[in-house]
Amino acid sequence: MDNSQSLASGTLSRPKIIRLAIPIMLANSVGAVVGIVDTAVIGRLGDTIALAAIALGAVIYGALYWGFGFLRMSTAGLSAQADGAGDGRAVQAHLARAVPLGFAIGTLILALQFILLPLIFMLYPASAEVEASARSYLFYRLWGLPATLSGIALMGWFIGLGRPKGALIMQIALNGVNGALSIYLVLYAGMGVAGVAIASAIAEWIGLMMGLILALREIKARGGLNSAALSLNNLLDKTALSALASANSNLFIRTLALMIGFQFFTWQSASLGAVFLAANYILLQFFHIIALLLDSFANVAEAATGAAYGARKRDKFNQAVRLTTELSASCAFLAALIIFLAGPIAIDLMTIQPDVRIAARQFLPYCAVIPIAGFAAWQLDGIFIGTTHTRAMRNAGIIAVIIYLIAHFAITPFFGPQGLWIAFIIYFIVRAVTLAPYYKDILEKF
């Protein structure tokens, strides 16, 4: 492979970062549309139980999705470093290891769903009606999980190589199918909650197939398939597998810590009733879109810092950190303003229930603060993923969630539901504060 394709070899500038970030931004925001479409379609039915069930079912599915997010992160970091080092064989091998691993994990969870789901629902104190409807949603939705987990590994590969358009096209294909099928199956075929789940599952497989086609094109552009890279001996190389296992295990533990934080927020929302759960779920859709928009700069940081780290170019690394962080901070303040001003209109579009609308408006300002409170955490995540300093991410993630839980139980007795959001905002701040001290360890590796 010609190393000139690597982000470590060219000049990095703000315009170039924006050009790289925009496809990721669009891919991430389009990816979040799956939940938005499902919520909006069910919300138009005027059924609060169904809306709460979609909220609960989507959160549980999202836990499975994000719980194995290490597939994307480790693939992005390792691929970026291999690309920066000019190791084309390793670039292909990382993809060949990650995609089948995602498929195997998804298939295993699908097979074990009748054992896992009863245990999972024990964590959520929802009403019998909401739980029954959420179970129906998950039964159909899980058929798309093997494609989902394979797809996020594939997206990590595209991002790590600085080829974000591949991830964007995957998401466009996925969401085009999901939107059309959801509208038809719910509003015309009358399938309700099951309809949106079936539509999403089918769409995940379409997205994966599109991604694989694009990956083959990328490999062809880089000189074609490398038989040595795809040989069993290379794929089972002990050093490479050890690095992959270390990164994945650390990221898995760190992701579990993050999931505890986010699931705890949802759990507490559910304990306050279906209206509060539905309102918070709508607000979290805004948060997820903005988070994924900001995460685009973190994703560029993954690719750029990872490539510089693989090439051992500290000047390129420092430049990537500075430029991506400046742009992320600017976008965070703009995002907060958009949520605050446009939020009421978006809430009305997503539900026709008056009580849900009132509750969502009440807590909208808290949601608007999160981009400002969280951009530093996302940027540091991108830097540490790109350089695969995953042990630090694991340690910081555990400490941050402990501080969050302490803050929650200290604040909510005095502020009630508002305290739930205040503690959540604190969580984003401490995520950055606990990870920042490890930054010097990365610099020492150059």
C-alpha positions in Angstrom: 0.0 0.0 0.0 1.2 3.5 -0.8 1.6 5.3 2.5 0.6 8.5 0.8 -3.0 7.5 1.3 -2.5 7.8 5.1 -3.6 10.8 7.1 -0.1 10.9 8.6 1.5 11.8 5.3 -0.5 14.9 4.2 -1.1 18.3 5.6 -3.9 18.5 8.1 -6.0 21.6 8.2 -9.3 22.8 9.4 -10.9 22.6 6.0 -9.6 19.0 5.6 -10.9 18.0 9.0 -14.3 19.5 8.1 -14.3 17.6 4.8 -13.6 14.4 6.7 -16.0 15.2 9.5 -19.0 16.0 7.3 -19.5 12.5 5.9 -19.1 11.1 9.5 -21.4 13.7 10.8 -24.1 12.8 8.2 -23.5 9.1 8.8 -23.8 9.4 12.5 -26.9 11.6 12.4 -28.5 9.5 9.7 -27.8 6.5 11.9 -29.7 8.1 14.8 -32.7 8.5 12.5 -33.6 4.8 13.1 -34.7 5.7 16.6 -36.2 9.0 15.5 -38.3 7.4 12.8 -39.5 4.6 15.0 -40.5 7.1 17.7 -42.2 9.5 15.3 -44.2 6.8 13.5 -45.4 5.2 16.8 -45.9 8.7 18.3 -48.4 9.6 15.6 -50.6 6.7 16.8 -51.3 8.6 20.0 -50.6 5.5 22.1 -48.5 6.4 25.2 -47.9 2.8 26.1 -46.6 2.0 22.6 -44.3 5.0 22.7 -43.0 4.1 26.1 -42.5 0.5 24.9 -40.5 1.7 21.9 -38.4 3.8 24.3 -37.7 0.9 26.5 -37.1 -1.6 23.8 -34.8 0.7 21.9 -32.8 1.4 25.0 -32.3 -2.3 25.6 -31.3 -2.9 22.0 -29.1 0.1 22.2 -27.4 -1.4 25.2 -26.5 -4.4 23.1 -25.4 -2.2 20.3 -23.2 0.0 22.4 -22.1 -2.8 24.7 -20.2 -4.2 21.7 -19.1 -0.8 20.4 -15.5 -2.0 21.0 -15.8 -3.6 17.6 -15.9 -0.2 16.0 -13.4 1.5 18.3 -10.7 -1.2 18.2 -11.1 -1.6 14.5 -10.8 2.1 13.9 -7.7 2.5 16.1 -5.8 -0.5 14.9 -6.6 0.2 11.2 -5.6 3.9 11.5 -2.3 2.9 13.0 -1.7 0.2 10.3 -2.5 2.7 7.6 -0.2 5.3 9.1 2.6 2.7 9.3 2.0 1.8 5.6 1.1 -1.8 6.5 -1.5 -2.7 3.9 -1.6 -6.3 4.9 -2.6 -5.4 8.5 -5.3 -3.0 7.2 -7.0 -5.9 5.5 -6.4 -8.3 8.3 -8.1 -6.0 10.9 -11.2 -5.9 8.8 -11.2 -9.7 8.2 -11.0 -10.3 12.0 -13.5 -7.7 13.1 -16.5 -8.3 10.8 -16.9 -12.1 11.5 -16.4 -11.4 15.2 -19.3 -9.0 15.2 -21.5 -11.5 13.2 -20.6 -14.3 15.7 -21.5 -12.2 18.7 -24.8 -11.0 17.2 -25.8 -14.5 16.3 -25.0 -15.8 19.8 -27.2 -13.1 21.4 -30.0 -13.8 19.0 -29.9 -17.5 19.9 -29.9 -16.8 23.6 -32.5 -14.1 23.6 -35.1 -16.2 25.5 -32.6 -16.5 28.4 -31.2 -13.0 28.3 -34.3 -10.9 27.9 -36.1 -12.0 31.1 -32.9 -11.1 33.0 -32.6 -7.7 31.2 -36.2 -6.8 31.9 -35.6 -7.3 35.6 -33.5 -4.2 35.6 -36.4 -2.0 34.3 -39.4 -1.3 36.6 -41.9 -0.8 33.7 -45.6 -1.6 33.7 -46.8 -5.0 32.5 -48.3 -3.4 29.3 -45.1 -1.5 28.4 -42.9 -4.6 29.1 -45.1 -6.9 26.9 -45.0 -4.5 24.0 -41.2 -3.9 24.4 -40.7 -7.7 24.4 -42.5 -7.9 21.0 -40.3 -5.1 19.7 -37.1 -6.9 20.7 -38.1 -10.3 19.5 -38.2 -9.0 15.9 -35.4 -6.4 16.3 -32.8 -8.9 17.4 -32.9 -10.6 14.0 -30.9 -7.7 12.7 -28.2 -7.8 15.5 -25.7 -9.9 13.6 -25.8 -7.4 10.8 -25.7 -4.5 13.3 -22.5 -5.6 15.0 -20.8 -6.6 11.8 -21.8 -3.2 10.4 -20.3 -1.2 13.3 -17.0 -3.0 12.9 -17.1 -2.2 9.2 -17.8 1.4 9.9 -14.9 1.6 12.3 -12.6 0.3 9.5 -13.8 3.1 7.1 -13.4 5.7 9.7 -9.9 4.5 10.8 -8.7 4.7 7.2 -10.1 8.2 6.7 -12.7 7.0 4.3 -15.9 8.2 6.0 -18.0 8.3 2.8 -18.2 4.5 3.1 -19.9 4.7 6.5 -22.2 7.4 5.2 -23.4 5.4 2.2 -24.0 2.4 4.6 -26.2 4.6 6.8 -28.1 6.1 3.9 -29.0 2.7 2.5 -30.0 1.4 6.0 -32.2 4.4 6.9 -33.8 4.7 3.5 -35.1 1.1 3.8 -36.0 1.6 7.5 -38.0 4.8 7.0 -40.0 3.4 4.1 -40.7 0.1 5.7 -41.6 1.6 9.1 -44.1 3.9 7.6 -45.7 1.2 5.5 -45.7 -1.6 8.2 -47.1 0.7 11.0 -49.3 3.3 9.3 -50.6 1.2 6.4 -50.2 -2.5 7.4 -51.2 -1.7 11.1 -48.4 -3.8 12.6 -47.6 -1.3 15.3 -44.5 -1.9 17.5 -43.7 -5.2 15.7 -43.7 -3.3 12.4 -41.0 -0.8 13.3 -38.9 -3.6 14.7 -39.1 -5.7 11.5 -38.3 -2.7 9.4 -35.2 -1.9 11.4 -34.0 -5.5 11.3 -34.3 -5.8 7.5 -32.6 -2.4 7.1 -29.6 -3.5 9.1 -28.9 -6.3 6.7 -29.2 -4.0 3.7 -26.8 -1.6 5.3 -24.2 -4.4 5.9 -24.4 -5.7 2.4 -23.8 -2.2 1.0 -20.8 -1.8 3.4 -19.2 -5.0 2.3 -19.5 -3.9 -1.4 -17.8 -0.6 -0.6 -15.1 -2.3 1.5 -14.2 -4.6 -1.5 -14.0 -1.5 -3.7 -11.7 0.2 -1.2 -9.5 -2.9 -1.1 -9.4 -3.0 -4.9 -8.3 0.6 -5.0 -5.5 -0.2 -2.6 -4.1 -2.9 -4.8 -6.6 -5.8 -4.4 -7.0 -8.6 -1.9 -3.8 -9.6 -0.2 -3.7 -13.4 0.1 -1.1 -13.2 2.8 -3.2 -10.8 4.8 -6.2 -13.1 4.7 -4.3 -16.4 5.3 -5.3 -18.3 8.4 -1.8 -18.0 9.8 -1.9 -14.2 9.6 -5.4 -13.9 10.9 -4.5 -16.0 13.9 -1.2 -14.3 14.5 -0.6 -14.3 18.3 0.7 -10.8 18.5 -2.1 -9.3 16.5 -4.7 -11.3 18.3 -3.2 -10.3 21.7 -3.4 -6.6 20.7 -7.0 -7.1 19.5 -8.0 -9.0 22.6 -6.4 -6.4 24.9 -8.1 -3.5 23.2 -11.5 -5.2 23.0 -11.5 -6.4 26.6 -10.5 -2.9 28.0 -13.0 -1.2 25.7 -15.7 -3.7 26.7 -15.2 -3.0 30.4 -15.1 0.7 29.7 -18.3 0.5 27.6 -20.0 -1.5 30.4 -19.2 1.3 32.7 -20.7 3.8 30.3 -23.8 1.7 29.8 -24.3 1.5 33.6 -24.3 5.3 33.6 -26.7 5.7 30.6 -28.9 2.7 31.6 -29.1 4.1 35.2 -30.5 7.3 33.8 -33.1 5.4 31.8 -33.9 3.2 34.7 -34.5 6.2 36.9 -36.7 7.8 34.2 -38.8 4.6 33.9 -39.3 4.5 37.7 -41.1 7.9 37.4 -43.7 6.6 35.1 -44.5 6.2 31.4 -45.0 9.9 30.7 -41.6 10.9 32.2 -39.9 7.9 30.4 -41.5 8.9 27.0 -40.5 12.6 27.5 -36.9 11.8 28.4 -36.7 9.3 25.5 -37.6 12.1 23.1 -35.0 14.4 24.7 -32.4 11.7 24.4 -33.1 11.5 20.7 -32.0 15.1 20.4 -29.0 14.4 22.6 -28.0 11.3 20.5 -28.1 13.3 17.3 -26.0 16.2 18.7 -23.6 13.7 20.4 -23.1 11.9 17.1 -22.6 15.2 15.3 -19.9 16.2 17.8 -18.5 12.6 17.7 -17.6 13.2 14.1 -14.7 15.3 15.1 -13.7 12.7 17.6 -13.9 10.1 14.8 -11.6 12.3 12.7 -9.3 12.5 15.7 -9.3 8.7 15.9 -8.1 8.4 12.3 -5.7 11.3 12.3 -4.1 10.7 15.7 -4.0 6.9 15.0 -2.2 7.4 11.7 0.3 9.8 13.3 0.8 7.4 16.1 1.4 4.5 13.7 3.8 6.6 11.7 5.4 8.0 15.0 5.0 11.6 13.9 4.4 13.6 17.1 4.0 16.9 15.2 1.2 15.5 13.2 -0.4 14.0 16.3 -0.3 17.4 18.2 -1.8 19.2 15.2 -4.6 16.7 14.9 -5.5 17.0 18.6 -5.5 20.8 18.5 -7.5 21.3 15.3 -10.2 18.6 15.9 -10.7 19.9 19.5 -11.1 23.5 18.4 -13.8 22.6 15.9 -15.5 20.3 18.3 -15.8 23.0 20.9 -17.3 25.5 18.4 -19.8 22.9 17.2 -20.8 22.1 20.8 -21.9 25.6 21.6 -23.8 25.9 18.3 -25.5 22.5 19.0 -26.6 23.7 22.4 -28.2 26.8 20.9 -30.1 24.7 18.3 -31.5 22.3 20.9 -32.7 25.1 23.0 -34.4 27.1 20.2 -35.7 24.3 17.9 -36.4 21.7 20.6 -40.1 22.7 21.3 -40.9 22.4 17.6 -39.2 19.0 17.4 -41.0 17.8 20.5 -44.4 18.6 18.9 -43.4 16.7 15.7 -42.5 13.6 17.7 -45.5 13.2 19.8 -49.2 14.4 20.0 -49.6 13.6 23.7 -50.0 16.8 25.6 -48.6 15.5 28.9 -45.5 14.1 27.2 -45.0 17.5 25.4 -45.2 19.4 28.6 -42.7 17.1 30.4 -40.3 17.2 27.5 -40.3 21.0 27.3 -39.7 21.2 31.1 -36.4 19.4 30.8 -35.3 20.6 27.4 -32.8 23.2 28.8 -30.9 20.5 30.7 -30.6 18.5 27.4 -29.2 21.7 25.7 -26.4 21.9 28.2 -25.0 18.4 27.5 -23.1 19.2 24.3 -21.1 21.9 26.1 -20.5 19.6 29.1 -19.6 16.6 27.0 -17.4 17.7 24.0 -14.1 17.3 25.9 -15.0 13.7 26.9 -15.8 12.8 23.3 -12.6 14.3 22.0 -10.4 12.5 24.5 -12.2 9.3 23.6 -11.3 9.8 20.0 -7.6 10.4 20.8 -7.3 7.4 23.1 -9.2 5.1 20.7 -6.9 6.2 17.8 -3.8 5.4 19.8 -5.4 2.3 21.4 -4.6 3.4 24.9 -7.6 1.5 26.1 -6.4 0.6 29.6 -6.6 4.3 30.5 -10.1 4.5 29.0 -11.2 1.4 31.1 -9.9 2.9 34.4 -11.3 6.4 33.8 -14.6 4.9 32.7 -15.0 3.0 35.9 -14.1 6.0 38.1 -16.4 8.3 36.2 -19.5 6.2 36.6 -18.9 5.8 40.3 -18.7 9.6 40.7 -21.9 9.9 38.7 -23.8 7.5 40.9 -22.6 9.3 44.0 -23.7 12.6 42.5 -27.1 11.3 41.6 -27.9 10.0 45.1 -26.5 13.2 46.6 -28.5 15.6 44.4 -31.9 14.0 43.5 -33.3 13.9 47.1 -33.1 17.8 47.0 -34.0 18.5 43.3 -36.2 15.5 42.3 -36.5 14.9 38.5 -34.3 18.0 37.8 -31.6 16.4 39.9 -31.7 13.4 37.6 -30.6 15.7 34.7 -28.1 17.7 36.8 -26.3 14.5 37.8 -26.3 13.3 34.2 -24.6 16.6 33.1 -22.0 16.1 35.9 -21.3 12.6 34.5 -20.1 14.1 31.1 -17.8 16.5 32.8 -16.1 13.9 35.1 -15.6 11.6 32.1 -13.2 14.1 30.7 -11.7 15.0 34.1 -10.9 11.4 34.9 -9.3 10.6 31.5 -7.2 13.7 31.0 -4.4 12.7 33.4 -3.6 9.7 31.2 -2.8 11.9 28.2 0.9 12.2 29.1 1.2 8.5 28.7 0.4 8.8 25.0 3.0 11.4 24.4 5.7 9.3 26.1 5.2 6.6 23.4 6.5 8.8 20.6 
